[in-house]
């Protein structure tokens, strides 16, 4: 949803968050659990609120 709102492609988002594209893809598909480091990056680099981050992590 955030990618769409910000008009960011997955490759650009991976670069912003400093993760590989395959890892980002796994996180987005729910194949990999969200860890605290990644949650912190979402918050600090994209200003995504904790409420949204925790709803993603479920």
PDB file of N, CA, C and O in Angstrom:
ATOM      1  N   UNK A   1       0.831  -1.184   0.000  1.00  0.00           N
ATOM      2  CA  UNK A   1       0.000   0.000   0.000  1.00  0.00           C
ATOM      3  C   UNK A   1       0.881   1.255   0.000  1.00  0.00           C
ATOM      4  O   UNK A   1       0.649   2.187  -0.770  1.00  0.00           O
ATOM      5  N   UNK A   2       1.886   1.264   0.867  1.00  0.00           N
ATOM      6  CA  UNK A   2       2.780   2.435   0.943  1.00  0.00           C
ATOM      7  C   UNK A   2       3.545   2.623  -0.361  1.00  0.00           C
ATOM      8  O   UNK A   2       3.771   3.754  -0.792  1.00  0.00           O
ATOM      9  N   UNK A   3       3.940   1.526  -0.986  1.00  0.00           N
ATOM     10  CA  UNK A   3       4.648   1.633  -2.260  1.00  0.00           C
ATOM     11  C   UNK A   3       3.758   2.313  -3.290  1.00  0.00           C
ATOM     12  O   UNK A   3       4.220   3.166  -4.048  1.00  0.00           O
ATOM     13  N   UNK A   4       2.504   1.944  -3.316  1.00  0.00           N
ATOM     14  CA  UNK A   4       1.574   2.530  -4.270  1.00  0.00           C
ATOM     15  C   UNK A   4       1.364   4.019  -3.977  1.00  0.00           C
ATOM     16  O   UNK A   4       1.411   4.851  -4.883  1.00  0.00           O
ATOM     17  N   UNK A   5       1.134   4.342  -2.708  1.00  0.00           N
ATOM     18  CA  UNK A   5       0.906   5.743  -2.334  1.00  0.00           C
ATOM     19  C   UNK A   5       2.101   6.618  -2.664  1.00  0.00           C
ATOM     20  O   UNK A   5       1.940   7.761  -3.091  1.00  0.00           O
ATOM     21  N   UNK A   6       3.283   6.091  -2.469  1.00  0.00           N
ATOM     22  CA  UNK A   6       4.504   6.872  -2.688  1.00  0.00           C
ATOM     23  C   UNK A   6       5.051   6.716  -4.109  1.00  0.00           C
ATOM     24  O   UNK A   6       6.021   7.371  -4.492  1.00  0.00           O
ATOM     25  N   UNK A   7       4.411   5.839  -4.879  1.00  0.00           N
ATOM     26  CA  UNK A   7       4.852   5.560  -6.253  1.00  0.00           C
ATOM     27  C   UNK A   7       6.310   5.117  -6.297  1.00  0.00           C
ATOM     28  O   UNK A   7       7.123   5.642  -7.057  1.00  0.00           O
ATOM     29  N   UNK A   8       6.605   4.140  -5.460  1.00  0.00           N
ATOM     30  CA  UNK A   8       7.954   3.580  -5.362  1.00  0.00           C
ATOM     31  C   UNK A   8       7.910   2.138  -5.857  1.00  0.00           C
ATOM     32  O   UNK A   8       7.022   1.373  -5.484  1.00  0.00           O
ATOM     33  N   UNK A   9       8.846   1.785  -6.673  1.00  0.00           N
ATOM     34  CA  UNK A   9       8.967   0.394  -7.122  1.00  0.00           C
ATOM     35  C   UNK A   9       9.744  -0.406  -6.075  1.00  0.00           C
ATOM     36  O   UNK A   9      10.440   0.150  -5.227  1.00  0.00           O
ATOM     37  N   UNK A  10       9.600  -1.718  -6.165  1.00  0.00           N
ATOM     38  CA  UNK A  10      10.224  -2.593  -5.184  1.00  0.00           C
ATOM     39  C   UNK A  10      11.735  -2.411  -5.147  1.00  0.00           C
ATOM     40  O   UNK A  10      12.330  -2.421  -4.069  1.00  0.00           O
ATOM     41  N   UNK A  11      12.358  -2.248  -6.291  1.00  0.00           N
ATOM     42  CA  UNK A  11      13.809  -2.071  -6.351  1.00  0.00           C
ATOM     43  C   UNK A  11      14.227  -0.813  -5.582  1.00  0.00           C
ATOM     44  O   UNK A  11      15.189  -0.847  -4.814  1.00  0.00           O
ATOM     45  N   UNK A  12      13.514   0.286  -5.786  1.00  0.00           N
ATOM     46  CA  UNK A  12      13.830   1.547  -5.105  1.00  0.00           C
ATOM     47  C   UNK A  12      13.587   1.413  -3.608  1.00  0.00           C
ATOM     48  O   UNK A  12      14.372   1.916  -2.803  1.00  0.00           O
ATOM     49  N   UNK A  13      12.509   0.740  -3.231  1.00  0.00           N
ATOM     50  CA  UNK A  13      12.217   0.554  -1.810  1.00  0.00           C
ATOM     51  C   UNK A  13      13.300  -0.282  -1.145  1.00  0.00           C
ATOM     52  O   UNK A  13      13.706   0.009  -0.020  1.00  0.00           O
ATOM     53  N   UNK A  14      13.767  -1.308  -1.824  1.00  0.00           N
ATOM     54  CA  UNK A  14      14.845  -2.136  -1.285  1.00  0.00           C
ATOM     55  C   UNK A  14      16.101  -1.301  -1.060  1.00  0.00           C
ATOM     56  O   UNK A  14      16.795  -1.474  -0.058  1.00  0.00           O
ATOM     57  N   UNK A  15      16.392  -0.401  -1.986  1.00  0.00           N
ATOM     58  CA  UNK A  15      17.560   0.464  -1.833  1.00  0.00           C
ATOM     59  C   UNK A  15      17.385   1.421  -0.658  1.00  0.00           C
ATOM     60  O   UNK A  15      18.317   1.626   0.119  1.00  0.00           O
ATOM     61  N   UNK A  16      16.205   2.001  -0.526  1.00  0.00           N
ATOM     62  CA  UNK A  16      15.933   2.926   0.581  1.00  0.00           C
ATOM     63  C   UNK A  16      16.100   2.210   1.914  1.00  0.00           C
ATOM     64  O   UNK A  16      16.673   2.759   2.855  1.00  0.00           O
ATOM     65  N   UNK A  17      15.597   0.985   1.990  1.00  0.00           N
ATOM     66  CA  UNK A  17      15.630   0.227   3.243  1.00  0.00           C
ATOM     67  C   UNK A  17      16.920  -0.566   3.427  1.00  0.00           C
ATOM     68  O   UNK A  17      17.123  -1.204   4.460  1.00  0.00           O
ATOM     69  N   UNK A  18      17.788  -0.522   2.419  1.00  0.00           N
ATOM     70  CA  UNK A  18      19.071  -1.224   2.446  1.00  0.00           C
ATOM     71  C   UNK A  18      18.918  -2.716   2.699  1.00  0.00           C
ATOM     72  O   UNK A  18      19.574  -3.290   3.568  1.00  0.00           O
ATOM     73  N   UNK A  19      18.024  -3.336   1.907  1.00  0.00           N
ATOM     74  CA  UNK A  19      17.862  -4.791   1.922  1.00  0.00           C
ATOM     75  C   UNK A  19      17.870  -5.259   0.471  1.00  0.00           C
ATOM     76  O   UNK A  19      17.668  -4.465  -0.447  1.00  0.00           O
ATOM     77  N   UNK A  20      18.102  -6.539   0.275  1.00  0.00           N
ATOM     78  CA  UNK A  20      18.083  -7.065  -1.089  1.00  0.00           C
ATOM     79  C   UNK A  20      16.636  -7.168  -1.569  1.00  0.00           C
ATOM     80  O   UNK A  20      15.706  -7.269  -0.768  1.00  0.00           O
ATOM     81  N   UNK A  21      16.467  -7.141  -2.876  1.00  0.00           N
ATOM     82  CA  UNK A  21      15.121  -7.273  -3.443  1.00  0.00           C
ATOM     83  C   UNK A  21      14.471  -8.610  -3.070  1.00  0.00           C
ATOM     84  O   UNK A  21      13.294  -8.633  -2.710  1.00  0.00           O
ATOM     85  N   UNK A  22      15.210  -9.726  -3.148  1.00  0.00           N
ATOM     86  CA  UNK A  22      14.581 -10.999  -2.757  1.00  0.00           C
ATOM     87  C   UNK A  22      14.121 -11.006  -1.294  1.00  0.00           C
ATOM     88  O   UNK A  22      13.060 -11.542  -0.972  1.00  0.00           O
ATOM     89  N   UNK A  23      14.925 -10.408  -0.417  1.00  0.00           N
ATOM     90  CA  UNK A  23      14.532 -10.375   0.992  1.00  0.00           C
ATOM     91  C   UNK A  23      13.291  -9.504   1.177  1.00  0.00           C
ATOM     92  O   UNK A  23      12.380  -9.876   1.917  1.00  0.00           O
ATOM     93  N   UNK A  24      13.247  -8.357   0.516  1.00  0.00           N
ATOM     94  CA  UNK A  24      12.080  -7.492   0.604  1.00  0.00           C
ATOM     95  C   UNK A  24      10.849  -8.217   0.081  1.00  0.00           C
ATOM     96  O   UNK A  24       9.775  -8.130   0.675  1.00  0.00           O
ATOM     97  N   UNK A  25      11.000  -8.926  -1.019  1.00  0.00           N
ATOM     98  CA  UNK A  25       9.898  -9.689  -1.588  1.00  0.00           C
ATOM     99  C   UNK A  25       9.376 -10.730  -0.598  1.00  0.00           C
ATOM    100  O   UNK A  25       8.166 -10.881  -0.434  1.00  0.00           O
ATOM    101  N   UNK A  26      10.282 -11.442   0.057  1.00  0.00           N
ATOM    102  CA  UNK A  26       9.884 -12.440   1.049  1.00  0.00           C
ATOM    103  C   UNK A  26       9.141 -11.792   2.210  1.00  0.00           C
ATOM    104  O   UNK A  26       8.150 -12.338   2.696  1.00  0.00           O
ATOM    105  N   UNK A  27       9.609 -10.643   2.651  1.00  0.00           N
ATOM    106  CA  UNK A  27       8.932  -9.924   3.734  1.00  0.00           C
ATOM    107  C   UNK A  27       7.532  -9.493   3.309  1.00  0.00           C
ATOM    108  O   UNK A  27       6.578  -9.611   4.078  1.00  0.00           O
ATOM    109  N   UNK A  28       7.419  -8.999   2.096  1.00  0.00           N
ATOM    110  CA  UNK A  28       6.131  -8.512   1.604  1.00  0.00           C
ATOM    111  C   UNK A  28       5.131  -9.651   1.402  1.00  0.00           C
ATOM    112  O   UNK A  28       3.924  -9.455   1.547  1.00  0.00           O
ATOM    113  N   UNK A  29       5.630 -10.832   1.069  1.00  0.00           N
ATOM    114  CA  UNK A  29       4.764 -11.988   0.840  1.00  0.00           C
ATOM    115  C   UNK A  29       4.464 -12.760   2.122  1.00  0.00           C
ATOM    116  O   UNK A  29       3.678 -13.707   2.111  1.00  0.00           O
ATOM    117  N   UNK A  30       5.091 -12.354   3.228  1.00  0.00           N
ATOM    118  CA  UNK A  30       4.870 -13.040   4.493  1.00  0.00           C
ATOM    119  C   UNK A  30       5.672 -14.309   4.643  1.00  0.00           C
ATOM    120  O   UNK A  30       5.409 -15.102   5.547  1.00  0.00           O
ATOM    121  N   UNK A  31       6.650 -14.522   3.772  1.00  0.00           N
ATOM    122  CA  UNK A  31       7.492 -15.716   3.847  1.00  0.00           C
ATOM    123  C   UNK A  31       8.606 -15.547   4.877  1.00  0.00           C
ATOM    124  O   UNK A  31       9.212 -16.524   5.317  1.00  0.00           O
ATOM    125  N   UNK A  32       8.862 -14.314   5.250  1.00  0.00           N
ATOM    126  CA  UNK A  32       9.895 -14.005   6.240  1.00  0.00           C
ATOM    127  C   UNK A  32       9.264 -13.073   7.261  1.00  0.00           C
ATOM    128  O   UNK A  32       8.512 -12.165   6.905  1.00  0.00           O
ATOM    129  N   UNK A  33       9.575 -13.304   8.537  1.00  0.00           N
ATOM    130  CA  UNK A  33       9.008 -12.469   9.587  1.00  0.00           C
ATOM    131  C   UNK A  33       9.707 -11.121   9.664  1.00  0.00           C
ATOM    132  O   UNK A  33      10.901 -11.000   9.392  1.00  0.00           O
ATOM    133  N   UNK A  34       8.948 -10.134  10.034  1.00  0.00           N
ATOM    134  CA  UNK A  34       9.458  -8.779  10.219  1.00  0.00           C
ATOM    135  C   UNK A  34      10.268  -8.737  11.513  1.00  0.00           C
ATOM    136  O   UNK A  34       9.762  -9.109  12.572  1.00  0.00           O
ATOM    137  N   UNK A  35      11.527  -8.286  11.435  1.00  0.00           N
ATOM    138  CA  UNK A  35      12.328  -8.181  12.654  1.00  0.00           C
ATOM    139  C   UNK A  35      12.411  -6.707  13.086  1.00  0.00           C
ATOM    140  O   UNK A  35      12.005  -5.812  12.346  1.00  0.00           O
ATOM    141  N   UNK A  36      12.928  -6.478  14.261  1.00  0.00           N
ATOM    142  CA  UNK A  36      12.957  -5.134  14.825  1.00  0.00           C
ATOM    143  C   UNK A  36      13.800  -4.179  13.981  1.00  0.00           C
ATOM    144  O   UNK A  36      13.438  -3.013  13.825  1.00  0.00           O
ATOM    145  N   UNK A  37      14.902  -4.651  13.444  1.00  0.00           N
ATOM    146  CA  UNK A  37      15.754  -3.800  12.614  1.00  0.00           C
ATOM    147  C   UNK A  37      14.997  -3.301  11.385  1.00  0.00           C
ATOM    148  O   UNK A  37      15.059  -2.117  11.051  1.00  0.00           O
ATOM    149  N   UNK A  38      14.288  -4.199  10.717  1.00  0.00           N
ATOM    150  CA  UNK A  38      13.536  -3.811   9.535  1.00  0.00           C
ATOM    151  C   UNK A  38      12.389  -2.878   9.912  1.00  0.00           C
ATOM    152  O   UNK A  38      12.122  -1.909   9.201  1.00  0.00           O
ATOM    153  N   UNK A  39      11.718  -3.156  11.008  1.00  0.00           N
ATOM    154  CA  UNK A  39      10.629  -2.283  11.482  1.00  0.00           C
ATOM    155  C   UNK A  39      11.164  -0.884  11.768  1.00  0.00           C
ATOM    156  O   UNK A  39      10.509   0.112  11.457  1.00  0.00           O
ATOM    157  N   UNK A  40      12.340  -0.811  12.355  1.00  0.00           N
ATOM    158  CA  UNK A  40      12.958   0.490  12.653  1.00  0.00           C
ATOM    159  C   UNK A  40      13.259   1.246  11.353  1.00  0.00           C
ATOM    160  O   UNK A  40      13.070   2.460  11.281  1.00  0.00           O
ATOM    161  N   UNK A  41      13.720   0.536  10.345  1.00  0.00           N
ATOM    162  CA  UNK A  41      13.997   1.175   9.053  1.00  0.00           C
ATOM    163  C   UNK A  41      12.711   1.715   8.419  1.00  0.00           C
ATOM    164  O   UNK A  41      12.696   2.815   7.866  1.00  0.00           O
ATOM    165  N   UNK A  42      11.641   0.933   8.505  1.00  0.00           N
ATOM    166  CA  UNK A  42      10.360   1.416   7.975  1.00  0.00           C
ATOM    167  C   UNK A  42       9.944   2.710   8.666  1.00  0.00           C
ATOM    168  O   UNK A  42       9.454   3.641   8.027  1.00  0.00           O
ATOM    169  N   UNK A  43      10.144   2.753   9.963  1.00  0.00           N
ATOM    170  CA  UNK A  43       9.750   3.924  10.740  1.00  0.00           C
ATOM    171  C   UNK A  43      10.648   5.132  10.443  1.00  0.00           C
ATOM    172  O   UNK A  43      10.145   6.227  10.189  1.00  0.00           O
ATOM    173  N   UNK A  44      11.949   4.941  10.473  1.00  0.00           N
ATOM    174  CA  UNK A  44      12.855   6.078  10.340  1.00  0.00           C
ATOM    175  C   UNK A  44      13.001   6.578   8.909  1.00  0.00           C
ATOM    176  O   UNK A  44      13.145   7.781   8.689  1.00  0.00           O
ATOM    177  N   UNK A  45      12.966   5.682   7.940  1.00  0.00           N
ATOM    178  CA  UNK A  45      13.214   6.097   6.554  1.00  0.00           C
ATOM    179  C   UNK A  45      11.947   6.428   5.777  1.00  0.00           C
ATOM    180  O   UNK A  45      11.981   7.202   4.820  1.00  0.00           O
ATOM    181  N   UNK A  46      10.823   5.835   6.197  1.00  0.00           N
ATOM    182  CA  UNK A  46       9.579   6.069   5.469  1.00  0.00           C
ATOM    183  C   UNK A  46       8.501   6.725   6.324  1.00  0.00           C
ATOM    184  O   UNK A  46       7.414   7.028   5.834  1.00  0.00           O
ATOM    185  N   UNK A  47       8.803   6.944   7.604  1.00  0.00           N
ATOM    186  CA  UNK A  47       7.844   7.545   8.540  1.00  0.00           C
ATOM    187  C   UNK A  47       6.544   6.761   8.622  1.00  0.00           C
ATOM    188  O   UNK A  47       5.463   7.340   8.726  1.00  0.00           O
ATOM    189  N   UNK A  48       6.657   5.447   8.576  1.00  0.00           N
ATOM    190  CA  UNK A  48       5.482   4.585   8.734  1.00  0.00           C
ATOM    191  C   UNK A  48       5.280   4.388  10.230  1.00  0.00           C
ATOM    192  O   UNK A  48       6.209   4.015  10.946  1.00  0.00           O
ATOM    193  N   UNK A  49       4.074   4.639  10.691  1.00  0.00           N
ATOM    194  CA  UNK A  49       3.793   4.582  12.127  1.00  0.00           C
ATOM    195  C   UNK A  49       3.886   3.162  12.670  1.00  0.00           C
ATOM    196  O   UNK A  49       3.763   2.182  11.935  1.00  0.00           O
ATOM    197  N   UNK A  50       4.103   3.083  13.958  1.00  0.00           N
ATOM    198  CA  UNK A  50       4.213   1.784  14.629  1.00  0.00           C
ATOM    199  C   UNK A  50       2.931   0.976  14.470  1.00  0.00           C
ATOM    200  O   UNK A  50       2.987  -0.247  14.339  1.00  0.00           O
ATOM    201  N   UNK A  51       1.782   1.634  14.479  1.00  0.00           N
ATOM    202  CA  UNK A  51       0.516   0.925  14.302  1.00  0.00           C
ATOM    203  C   UNK A  51       0.493   0.147  12.991  1.00  0.00           C
ATOM    204  O   UNK A  51       0.094  -1.016  12.951  1.00  0.00           O
ATOM    205  N   UNK A  52       0.920   0.797  11.938  1.00  0.00           N
ATOM    206  CA  UNK A  52       0.931   0.152  10.617  1.00  0.00           C
ATOM    207  C   UNK A  52       1.967  -0.967  10.597  1.00  0.00           C
ATOM    208  O   UNK A  52       1.699  -2.049  10.074  1.00  0.00           O
ATOM    209  N   UNK A  53       3.123  -0.721  11.151  1.00  0.00           N
ATOM    210  CA  UNK A  53       4.184  -1.736  11.165  1.00  0.00           C
ATOM    211  C   UNK A  53       3.734  -2.979  11.925  1.00  0.00           C
ATOM    212  O   UNK A  53       3.952  -4.100  11.467  1.00  0.00           O
ATOM    213  N   UNK A  54       3.110  -2.785  13.082  1.00  0.00           N
ATOM    214  CA  UNK A  54       2.657  -3.946  13.862  1.00  0.00           C
ATOM    215  C   UNK A  54       1.510  -4.690  13.159  1.00  0.00           C
ATOM    216  O   UNK A  54       1.388  -5.909  13.289  1.00  0.00           O
ATOM    217  N   UNK A  55       0.686  -3.967  12.430  1.00  0.00           N
ATOM    218  CA  UNK A  55      -0.396  -4.658  11.702  1.00  0.00           C
ATOM    219  C   UNK A  55       0.190  -5.504  10.563  1.00  0.00           C
ATOM    220  O   UNK A  55      -0.362  -6.548  10.216  1.00  0.00           O
ATOM    221  N   UNK A  56       1.309  -5.050   9.984  1.00  0.00           N
ATOM    222  CA  UNK A  56       1.979  -5.824   8.940  1.00  0.00           C
ATOM    223  C   UNK A  56       2.608  -7.081   9.536  1.00  0.00           C
ATOM    224  O   UNK A  56       2.608  -8.142   8.912  1.00  0.00           O
ATOM    225  N   UNK A  57       3.135  -6.952  10.732  1.00  0.00           N
ATOM    226  CA  UNK A  57       3.878  -8.039  11.354  1.00  0.00           C
ATOM    227  C   UNK A  57       2.977  -9.206  11.771  1.00  0.00           C
ATOM    228  O   UNK A  57       3.486 -10.295  12.037  1.00  0.00           O
ATOM    229  N   UNK A  58       1.690  -9.015  11.835  1.00  0.00           N
ATOM    230  CA  UNK A  58       0.781 -10.089  12.282  1.00  0.00           C
ATOM    231  C   UNK A  58       0.560 -11.125  11.256  1.00  0.00           C
ATOM    232  O   UNK A  58      -0.178 -12.081  11.494  1.00  0.00           O
TER     233      UNK A  58
END
